[in-house]
Amino acid sequence: MALQLTVDGERWRAHLRRLAEGLPGLVPVAKGNGYGFGLGRLARKAQWLCDQGLGAEALAVGTYEELPEVADRYAGDLLVLTPWRSFADPGTLAAKHTHRVVHTVGRLDDLDHLLDVHPGARLVLERLTSMRRHGLSADDLRTAIRRVSEHPHARLEGVAAHLPINQGAHLAEVERVLEEAGPGISQVWVSHLTGDELTALSAAHPELRVRPRIGTDLWLGDRGALAVTSTVLDVHPVAKGEAFGYRGRSAVKDGYLVVVSGGTAHGIGLESPMSGSGLRDRAATVARGGLDAVGRVRSPFWVGGEQRLFAEPPHMQASMLFLPAGTAVPAVGDTVDARVRYTATTFDRVELT
Ligand SMILES: *Cc1c(COP(=O)(O)O)cnc(C)c1O
């Protein structure tokens, strides 16, 4: 009775290996919902890549709170992508793991504070990029490098640049950061460079260790290895005009209500406009393909080869779909396909074959 992610293990692992082989220095990213797989599973897979000599000598997590979930399943360095702050909380991370943590620092104040509380900290200095999310200015980067190099115990692990997805000028931006950082920088941690850009960067700086941080293209790069299914929990015929659902709405035509597993608790339907159905919400949803031509809301569930409409807004753990009369109706216990955003979906089960 589950919203399930089924992974063709052999095909998935082949993709992970192939990608890692082509990207020396790969740093897998495991954050959030673990891209649908879960953080623990990704940590074990990163270890598996590392054991084969396929990079993954560091694993990146998003937050300090995520560290305890990966630390016992993966033995290499642990880079935290969210810049350190005085209120950063490594949760229940055991003391034996702290030497593996590599902090990201994006403000001078934080640098001073971090080195006060953890004088031997390993850290990466993040440069503010065209993303404009976190990071130091050029001047502050130079200052930070000087402060770290003058510090008796701090360990500088390089500079980092987090770049927008799908833009052309990445290489120039990384080159500029390297120039600002000056000589003596041994590593650069980058996000969202293409394979060609990474190759060019390494070729231009043979002494530099390039560390591409990759999540989506690694874990979700071969969608053919993944299948999402939901279970049919119930089927009820309805006649035009008959009431159903939480709000007692009535069927606009004869058909079937099909109740499938997967609701808001799984992340299903959260992009739909149904809680606030102002015109702007509706327009935005139409733009994303969420409504059909007459404004009914499409679900992510596919039955009989067609994307089906929600009969009403998804419930917490199940969704009611409407199938018009004359459609082949699935039986209770059948599975139906679902197309979901992996990074926003919590699956009941992940089945790795
Ligand atoms: C999430 C994240 C990544 C990984 O992004 P993908 O698009 O999933 O590859 C890389 N770098 C940083 C700083 C991130 O926050």
The ligand as an ORCA input file, in Angstrom:
! r2SCAN-3c Opt
* xyz 0 1
  C      22.576     21.162     -3.850
  C      23.917     21.674     -4.185
  C      24.683     21.034     -5.179
  C      24.166     19.849     -5.958
  O      23.247     20.318     -6.892
  P      22.628     19.365     -8.004
  O      21.979     20.327     -8.943
  O      21.668     18.457     -7.343
  O      23.773     18.646     -8.640
  C      25.948     21.521     -5.445
  N      26.439     22.581     -4.769
  C      25.738     23.216     -3.807
  C      26.341     24.364     -3.084
  C      24.453     22.791     -3.496
  O      23.755     23.421     -2.538
*
